[in-house]
Amino acid sequence: MIFSCRFLVTVAALSSFGCMGFRSTPEWHRALDRHTDQLGYRNWIVVAEASFPAQSRPGIHQVNAAVDIPEALDYVLGSLEQKENVRPRLYVPRELRSVENDYAPGIDYFRKRLENALHGYEPTELEQQSLLTLLEDANRSFDVLVIRTTTPLPYSSVFIELQPGYWDADAENRLREKIDREHAEKNVRGR
C-alpha cells in the first residue's frame, strides 16, 4: 500500500510538471513551420482577419489559428527572422487607419497592438482591393499561405511578400546597371 501511494504521488507530480513544464505547440505553429520551410522569394503569407475569404485555387494553403492577428503576426515574423533565405516585406490595407472605433469597437486598441507586433518593420499601405489583386497575381505562379485568425475587425489583415534574404533591391539595381553598361559597351565596340 505504501509503495502504491508513493507511486501515485510520483505519477501525480510528474503529470503536474508535464502539464506546467512543457507546453504543447499549437497545430497552427506546426503547420506554419512546415509551410514556411518550403516558401521562398515571391511567395506570400497573409495573416488574415476572421472573415477573410477561403481560397479555392491550387497553391493557396490555409491554416486556422485560434489567436488574434497581433499574436499570429508576432509568431510569423519571429519565424521568418530565423530564416536566412527570405525576409518579409509587409503591407496593410490603407483603409485600416481610417476605420473608426465607433463602427469597429476595439480597432484603436488593435492598431496599438499591431504596431508592437510589427517587429519594427514599416508596412506599406495599399488599398485592400489592390492587395487582393497582388495576391491573386502572385498565386498564378507562386504559393500563398493564409493564416486565418480570430480577429473580427475589418481591414485588419497583414500581407507579407517574401523577398530574398541575401539579395536586396539595391544589389539587384547595381547588377542591372552593370549589365546595361556592359551591354552598351559591347554595342559601341561592335559598330
C-alpha positions, 0 to 999 in steps of 0.5 A: 500500500505504501509503495502504491501511494508513493507511486501515485504521488510520483505519477501525480507530480510528474503529470503536474510538471508535464502539464506546467513544464512543457507546453504543447505547440499549437497545430497552427505553429506546426503547420506554419513551420512546415509551410514556411520551410518550403516558401521562398522569394515571391511567395506570400503569407497573409495573416488574415482577419476572421472573415477573410475569404477561403481560397479555392485555387491550387497553391493557396494553403490555409491554416486556422489559428485560434489567436488574434492577428497581433499574436499570429503576426508576432509568431510569423515574423519571429519565424521568418527572422530565423530564416536566412533565405527570405525576409518579409516585406509587409503591407496593410490595407490603407483603409485600416487607419481610417476605420473608426472605433465607433463602427469597429469597437476595439480597432484603436486598441488593435492598431496599438497592438499591431504596431508592437507586433510589427517587429519594427518593420514599416508596412506599406499601405495599399488599398485592400482591393489592390492587395487582393489583386497582388495576391491573386497575381502572385498565386498564378505562379507562386504559393500563398499561405493564409493564416486565418485568425480570430480577429473580427475587425475589418481591414485588419489583415497583414500581407507579407511578400517574401523577398530574398534574404541575401539579395536586396533591391539595391544589389539587384539595381547595381547588377542591372546597371552593370549589365546595361553598361556592359551591354552598351559597351559591347554595342559601341565596340561592335559598330 
